[in-house]
Amino acid sequence: MTNISAYIVLIIAVILGTAANGFAKGAQGFTIFIPSILTAITIVGCMYALSIVMKSIPVGITYASFAGLCIIATSIVGIYKFNQMPDLYTMVGLFLIISGVLIVNLLGKTN
């Protein structure tokens, strides 16, 4: 698998992870059946996608990228779906996360 393919699968993992986070909020502590099932399915799909990515990209870089991007994506879902507006400090923190993901992927040593 090429690095480009691995990063495409990583984006799929981020989408599935973000969906799982949204479904988990809707599951209300796994007390609502359909969102609970959707949470479980998307988490399994997310972990499967991450395991594929880790064949090509080192585990630390994979997970740092996944976690950072998932945090950003979940924050965006929180804004649009749950009307959770971040304050200034949260926005600064999210900017630092984006910066960290870019540094790890663009400047970090992968081997």
C-alpha positions in Angstrom: 0.0 0.0 0.0 1.4 3.4 -0.9 1.4 6.3 1.6 -1.3 8.1 -0.4 -3.5 5.0 -0.1 -2.8 4.7 3.6 -3.7 8.4 4.1 -7.0 7.9 2.2 -7.8 4.9 4.5 -6.8 7.1 7.5 -9.3 9.7 6.4 -11.9 6.9 6.3 -10.9 5.9 9.8 -11.4 9.5 11.0 -14.8 9.7 9.4 -15.8 6.5 11.0 -14.4 7.6 14.4 -16.1 10.9 14.2 -19.4 9.2 13.3 -18.9 6.8 16.3 -18.5 9.9 18.6 -21.7 11.4 17.2 -23.6 8.2 17.6 -22.3 7.7 21.1 -23.7 11.1 22.2 -27.0 10.1 20.7 -26.9 6.7 22.4 -27.1 8.4 25.8 -24.9 6.0 27.7 -25.9 3.1 25.4 -29.5 3.3 26.6 -31.0 3.9 23.1 -30.7 0.8 20.8 -30.1 2.1 17.2 -27.5 4.7 18.1 -25.7 2.2 20.3 -25.6 -0.3 17.4 -24.4 2.4 15.0 -21.7 3.4 17.6 -20.4 -0.2 17.8 -20.4 -0.8 14.0 -18.5 2.5 13.3 -16.0 1.9 16.0 -15.2 -1.6 14.7 -14.9 -0.2 11.1 -12.7 2.6 12.4 -10.3 0.2 14.2 -10.2 -2.0 11.1 -9.3 0.9 8.9 -6.6 2.0 11.4 -5.1 -1.5 11.4 -4.8 -1.3 7.6 -3.1 2.1 7.9 -0.6 0.8 10.4 0.8 -1.6 7.8 2.3 1.4 6.0 2.6 4.2 8.4 4.2 3.9 11.9 1.8 3.4 14.7 2.7 6.6 16.5 2.2 8.8 13.5 -1.0 6.9 12.5 -2.5 7.4 15.9 -1.4 10.9 16.4 -2.8 11.9 13.1 -6.0 9.9 13.7 -6.6 11.4 17.2 -5.9 14.9 16.2 -8.0 14.8 13.1 -10.8 13.0 15.0 -10.8 15.7 17.7 -11.1 18.5 15.1 -13.8 16.7 13.1 -15.8 15.8 16.3 -15.5 19.5 17.4 -17.0 20.5 14.0 -19.8 18.0 14.5 -20.4 19.4 18.0 -20.8 22.9 16.5 -23.2 21.9 13.7 -25.2 19.0 15.2 -25.2 19.8 19.0 -24.8 23.6 18.9 -21.7 23.5 21.1 -19.7 26.6 20.4 -16.1 26.6 21.4 -14.6 29.5 23.3 -11.4 31.3 22.5 -9.2 29.0 24.5 -10.7 25.9 22.8 -10.1 27.5 19.4 -6.5 28.1 20.3 -6.1 24.5 21.5 -7.7 23.2 18.3 -5.3 25.3 16.2 -2.4 23.8 18.2 -3.7 20.3 17.5 -3.9 21.0 13.8 -0.4 22.4 13.9 0.8 19.3 15.7 -0.7 16.9 13.2 0.8 18.9 10.3 4.3 18.9 12.0 4.1 15.2 12.7 3.1 14.4 9.1 5.1 16.9 7.1 8.3 17.3 9.2 8.5 14.2 11.4 10.7 11.2 10.5 8.5 8.2 9.5 11.2 5.4 9.6 
